[in-house]
Amino acid sequence: MAQLGEDEILKSTGGGGSEGGEKVVLMENKEEGHHPYAFHVSGPRNVSSPNWRDLISSSWKDGNYKRTVIACFIQAVYLLELDRQEKRTPENALAPKWWIPFKYKLVQTLVDERDGSIYGGILEWDRSAALADFVLMRPSGAPRAVLALRGTLLKSPTIRRDIEDDLRFLAWESLKGSVRFHGALKALKSVAEKYGSSSICIAGHSLGAGFALQVGKALAKEGIYVEAHLFNPPSVSLAMSFRNIGEKAGFVWKRVKSMLPLNSENQGSTDPAATSIIAGMKQWVPHLYVNNSDYICCYYTDPDGAENSQNKKENTRPCSGNFAAKLFVMSKGNQKFLEAHGLEQWWSDDLEMQMAVQHSKLISRQLKSLYSGPPQQTQGKLQ
């Protein structure tokens, strides 16, 4: 949930950027040449910039390429806030280098009115930049717009509001009462109306992934299905713990109730509204990227109550009343928390993942009842 300080946003891996051919090459300048967060220092090594070949065979159809680029967009949002805090100018800003190579441009920043911090950004396909490199049209699979949301920054200008939302999720398993939720929801609706839901996506890391999941689900309730990419999404809350206790008690009661005579009036009763919501939600399948060593998101892979089927097929439609997600799991044995929770792992060259179509109690709960958290009193005044 937390991105523990500026120094942990990226771990410098040293060396230069990609070289030769049509790979991304960013020249060092005197001011930012060796900055640990510069794209050529700690960004992906072997990622091609869009070129005319993408008109024949689009790189965006490769899941690894898409994951890498979208993770870079989220990193750019972290750096937008750090650029603001450190008063960098457009000439020496770090953030743009994380979207320019992929032919995108920043069209809107999402600002938290409580402290003025940047927590999100909308990136759109930059047709002019693409045409300058003879890319005549947007490659197949490339979204027209991406809403990227950052996680927690433990820096003095942002720490109070970031931690406030972290605690909000920890206590209630809901972020609906936050101004960031409503800001992101409004922005995503606007982009969906402009381009169509099938041409855009939402993405987030850590706390930002929590917002992205809940915003995506809110739109899905309205029949607007937006592709979602969630990196290290939070999976732990006190509400979930109390609910688990309640479920155990409920299981005992059901066992007792099954021994009692049935009331014929209660047989076969269903809630039409609930059935309608479930039917609609089966069409929305978010992408989750989790690390087994990250205690913030690892419960998505908890085998208790989960049915895992290791599968690389794209058939992810839920069955038997469960909700599904495309779950990508990284497992490197014992890792330090900052490494396991870091965003940079998702564009590393040695990344090895397993994909599972996950039908688990936790994923079903996240998709089915994200807003069963704080009392409705949070509706009156956003915090």
C-alpha positions in Angstrom: 0.0 0.0 0.0 2.8 2.4 0.8 5.7 3.4 -1.4 8.2 4.0 1.3 9.8 7.2 0.4 11.4 8.8 -2.6 14.5 6.7 -2.4 12.4 3.5 -2.8 10.5 4.6 -5.9 13.2 3.2 -8.1 16.4 1.3 -7.3 19.2 2.5 -9.6 20.4 -0.4 -11.7 23.3 1.6 -13.1 24.6 1.8 -16.6 23.0 3.4 -19.7 19.8 3.0 -21.6 19.0 0.8 -24.6 21.4 1.3 -27.5 21.5 0.6 -31.3 18.8 0.0 -33.9 15.4 1.5 -33.1 15.7 1.0 -29.3 14.9 3.9 -27.0 17.9 6.1 -26.6 17.8 9.2 -24.3 20.9 11.4 -24.3 22.2 12.4 -20.9 22.4 16.0 -20.1 24.6 17.6 -17.4 21.8 18.2 -15.0 19.9 14.9 -14.9 22.4 12.6 -16.6 23.0 10.3 -13.6 19.9 10.9 -11.6 18.8 7.6 -10.2 15.2 8.1 -11.5 16.2 9.1 -15.0 14.6 6.8 -17.6 17.9 5.8 -19.2 19.3 4.9 -15.7 16.6 2.8 -14.1 14.0 2.4 -16.8 13.5 -0.8 -19.0 16.5 -1.8 -21.0 15.1 -3.6 -24.0 11.9 -1.8 -24.9 11.4 -0.5 -28.5 10.0 2.8 -29.3 7.0 2.6 -31.6 8.0 2.5 -35.3 6.6 1.7 -38.7 6.9 -2.0 -38.1 4.2 -1.7 -35.4 1.7 -1.1 -38.2 2.4 -4.7 -39.3 2.9 -6.4 -36.0 2.1 -4.3 -33.0 4.3 -4.5 -29.9 1.2 -3.6 -27.8 -0.2 -7.1 -28.5 2.6 -8.5 -26.4 1.5 -8.7 -22.8 5.0 -8.1 -21.5 5.4 -5.0 -23.6 2.0 -3.6 -22.4 2.8 -4.3 -18.8 6.2 -2.6 -19.0 4.9 0.5 -20.7 1.9 0.9 -18.4 4.2 0.5 -15.3 6.4 3.2 -16.8 3.4 5.5 -17.0 2.7 5.0 -13.3 6.3 5.7 -12.5 5.9 8.9 -14.5 3.1 10.0 -12.1 5.3 9.4 -9.1 7.9 11.6 -10.7 5.4 14.3 -11.7 4.8 14.8 -7.9 8.5 14.7 -7.1 9.2 17.2 -10.0 6.6 19.5 -8.4 8.1 19.1 -4.9 11.6 19.8 -6.1 10.5 22.6 -8.4 12.0 21.2 -11.6 11.4 23.0 -14.8 10.1 21.5 -18.0 13.7 21.4 -19.3 15.0 19.2 -16.5 11.9 17.4 -15.4 12.2 13.6 -15.0 8.6 12.5 -15.6 8.3 13.2 -19.3 11.1 10.9 -20.2 8.9 8.0 -19.0 6.1 8.6 -21.6 7.8 10.4 -24.5 9.6 7.3 -25.9 6.3 5.5 -26.2 4.6 8.4 -28.2 2.3 9.5 -25.5 1.7 13.0 -24.0 0.4 14.3 -20.7 -3.0 16.0 -21.1 -4.2 16.2 -17.5 -2.9 15.9 -14.0 -5.1 14.9 -11.1 -4.4 17.1 -8.1 -5.5 16.5 -4.5 -7.2 19.7 -3.4 -6.3 19.0 0.2 -2.5 19.4 -0.3 -2.0 20.3 -3.9 -0.2 17.0 -4.7 -0.4 15.2 -8.0 -1.8 11.7 -7.5 -2.7 10.8 -11.1 -2.3 11.7 -14.7 -4.0 11.1 -18.1 -1.7 10.2 -20.9 -3.0 10.2 -24.5 -1.5 8.8 -27.7 0.6 11.6 -29.3 -0.3 11.5 -33.0 2.1 14.4 -33.9 5.1 12.7 -32.2 4.2 9.4 -33.9 3.9 11.0 -37.3 7.4 12.6 -36.9 8.8 9.1 -36.7 6.6 7.8 -39.6 4.2 6.0 -37.4 1.1 6.8 -39.4 -1.5 5.4 -37.0 -1.8 4.1 -33.5 -0.6 0.5 -33.2 -3.2 -2.1 -32.7 -3.7 -2.7 -28.9 -2.2 0.6 -27.9 -4.8 2.5 -25.7 -5.8 6.0 -26.8 -5.6 7.1 -23.2 -4.3 5.8 -19.9 -5.3 7.0 -16.4 -2.3 6.3 -14.2 -2.5 6.6 -10.4 0.5 6.6 -8.0 0.8 5.0 -4.6 2.1 6.5 -1.3 5.0 8.9 -1.1 6.4 9.3 2.4 7.6 12.8 1.7 6.5 15.7 4.0 4.3 17.5 1.4 2.3 14.4 0.7 2.7 12.0 3.6 -0.4 13.2 5.6 -3.0 12.7 2.8 -1.4 9.5 1.4 -1.3 7.8 4.8 -4.8 9.0 5.5 -6.1 7.1 2.5 -3.9 4.1 3.4 -5.6 4.0 6.8 -9.0 4.5 5.2 -8.5 1.3 3.2 -6.9 -0.5 6.1 -9.9 0.3 8.3 -12.8 0.0 5.9 -11.5 -1.8 2.8 -12.9 1.1 0.8 -11.6 4.4 -0.6 -15.0 5.7 -1.7 -14.9 8.6 0.8 -11.6 10.0 -0.5 -11.5 13.1 -2.8 -9.0 11.1 -4.9 -11.6 8.4 -5.6 -14.1 10.9 -6.9 -11.4 12.8 -8.9 -10.3 9.6 -10.6 -13.8 8.5 -11.3 -14.7 11.8 -12.9 -11.6 11.8 -15.0 -12.1 8.2 -16.2 -15.7 8.8 -17.1 -14.7 11.9 -19.1 -12.0 9.9 -21.0 -14.4 7.0 -21.6 -17.0 9.4 -23.1 -14.4 10.9 -25.3 -12.7 7.8 -26.7 -15.0 4.9 -25.7 -14.3 2.5 -22.9 -12.7 -0.2 -25.1 -9.9 2.3 -26.1 -8.7 3.3 -22.7 -7.4 1.8 -19.5 -6.8 2.6 -15.9 -3.7 1.6 -14.0 -2.2 2.0 -10.5 0.4 0.8 -8.1 0.0 0.1 -4.4 -2.6 2.6 -3.0 -3.1 3.8 -6.6 -4.0 0.2 -7.5 -6.6 0.2 -4.8 -8.1 3.4 -6.2 -7.9 2.0 -9.8 -9.7 -1.2 -8.7 -12.5 0.6 -7.0 -13.0 3.2 -9.7 -13.0 0.5 -12.4 -15.6 -1.5 -10.5 -17.7 1.6 -10.0 -17.8 2.1 -13.8 -18.5 -1.6 -14.4 -21.6 -1.2 -12.2 -22.8 1.3 -14.8 -22.0 -1.1 -17.7 -18.8 0.7 -18.6 -16.0 -1.8 -18.8 -12.5 -0.4 -18.8 -9.3 -2.4 -18.9 -7.5 -2.2 -15.6 -3.8 -3.0 -14.7 -3.2 -3.2 -10.9 0.3 -3.5 -9.6 0.8 -4.7 -6.0 -2.8 -3.9 -5.0 -3.6 -3.8 -1.3 -5.3 -7.0 0.0 -5.2 -6.5 3.8 -7.7 -4.6 5.9 -9.2 -4.8 9.4 -12.7 -5.0 7.7 -11.6 -8.1 5.9 -10.3 -9.7 9.1 -13.6 -9.0 10.9 -15.5 -10.3 7.9 -13.6 -13.5 8.0 -14.5 -14.0 11.7 -18.1 -13.3 10.8 -18.0 -15.8 7.9 -16.7 -18.5 10.2 -19.6 -17.8 12.6 -22.0 -17.8 9.7 -20.7 -21.2 8.6 -21.4 -22.6 12.0 -24.9 -21.1 11.9 -25.6 -22.6 8.5 -24.5 -26.0 9.7 -27.0 -25.6 12.6 -29.7 -24.2 10.4 -29.3 -27.1 8.0 -30.4 -29.4 10.8 -33.6 -27.5 11.3 -36.9 -28.0 9.4 -36.9 -25.8 6.3 -39.5 -23.0 5.8 -41.0 -23.5 2.3 -41.6 -19.7 2.0 -37.8 -19.1 2.1 -36.9 -21.6 -0.5 -35.6 -20.4 -3.8 -35.8 -16.7 -2.9 -33.2 -14.5 -4.7 -32.5 -10.8 -4.9 -33.1 -9.7 -8.5 -30.9 -6.6 -8.0 -28.0 -8.6 -6.7 -28.4 -11.1 -9.6 -28.3 -8.2 -12.1 -25.1 -6.8 -10.6 -23.4 -10.2 -10.5 -24.3 -10.8 -14.2 -22.8 -7.5 -15.2 -19.7 -7.8 -13.2 -18.8 -11.1 -14.8 -17.8 -9.1 -17.9 -15.1 -7.1 -16.2 -11.7 -8.9 -15.7 -8.9 -6.7 -14.2 -5.2 -7.6 -14.5 -3.5 -8.0 -11.1 0.3 -8.2 -10.7 1.4 -9.5 -7.3 4.5 -10.7 -5.6 4.3 -13.6 -3.2 6.8 -11.8 -0.9 4.8 -8.6 -0.7 2.7 -8.8 2.5 0.5 -6.0 1.2 -0.8 -7.9 -1.9 0.2 -11.5 -1.2 -3.3 -12.5 0.1 -4.5 -12.6 -3.5 -2.4 -15.8 -3.9 -3.4 -17.3 -0.5 -4.4 -20.9 -1.3 -7.0 -20.9 1.5 -10.4 -20.7 -0.1 -8.9 -20.2 -3.5 -9.1 -22.3 -6.6 -6.0 -21.8 -8.8 -5.8 -23.1 -12.3 -2.4 -22.4 -13.9 -3.4 -21.5 -17.4 -2.2 -19.3 -20.2 -5.4 -19.3 -22.2 -7.4 -16.1 -22.5 -10.6 -17.7 -21.5 -11.1 -15.9 -18.1 -14.9 -15.8 -17.8 -16.0 -16.6 -14.3 -18.1 -19.6 -13.5 -20.2 -20.9 -10.7 -20.9 -17.4 -9.3 -17.2 -16.6 -8.8 -15.5 -13.5 -10.2 -12.3 -13.8 -12.1 -9.2 -11.8 -12.6 -6.1 -12.2 -14.7 -3.6 -12.8 -11.9 0.1 -12.5 -12.7 2.3 -13.9 -9.8 6.0 -13.3 -9.3 7.8 -15.6 -6.9 11.5 -15.2 -6.3 11.6 -16.8 -2.9 12.4 -14.6 0.1 12.7 -10.9 -0.9 12.9 -7.7 1.1 9.7 -5.9 1.3 10.9 -2.8 -0.6 12.0 -5.0 -3.5 8.8 -7.1 -3.5 6.6 -4.1 -3.3 8.5 -1.9 -5.8 7.2 -0.9 -9.1 10.5 -1.3 -11.0 10.3 -5.1 -10.7 7.5 -5.1 -13.3 9.8 -3.9 -16.1 13.0 -5.8 -15.1 14.7 -7.9 -17.7 14.8 -11.1 -15.5 11.1 -11.0 -14.7 9.5 -14.4 -14.5 5.8 -14.7 -13.8 3.0 -17.3 -13.8 -0.4 -16.4 -15.0 -3.4 -17.9 -13.2 -7.1 -17.5 -13.9 -7.9 -16.9 -10.3 -11.3 -17.8 -8.8 -10.7 -16.9 -5.2 -12.8 -15.7 -2.3 -10.7 -12.5 -2.0 -11.0 -11.5 -5.6 -14.7 -12.2 -5.6 -15.0 -10.1 -2.5 -13.0 -7.2 -4.0 -15.1 -7.2 -7.2 -18.5 -7.8 -5.5 -18.5 -5.6 -2.5 -15.8 -3.0 -2.7 -18.1 -0.3 -1.1 -19.2 -2.3 1.9 -16.9 -0.2 4.1 -17.5 3.1 6.0 -20.9 4.3 6.9 -22.7 6.5 4.5 -21.8 9.6 6.5 -18.6 9.9 4.4 -20.9 10.8 1.5 -21.7 14.2 2.8 -18.2 15.6 3.0 -15.3 14.2 1.1 -12.0 14.0 3.0 
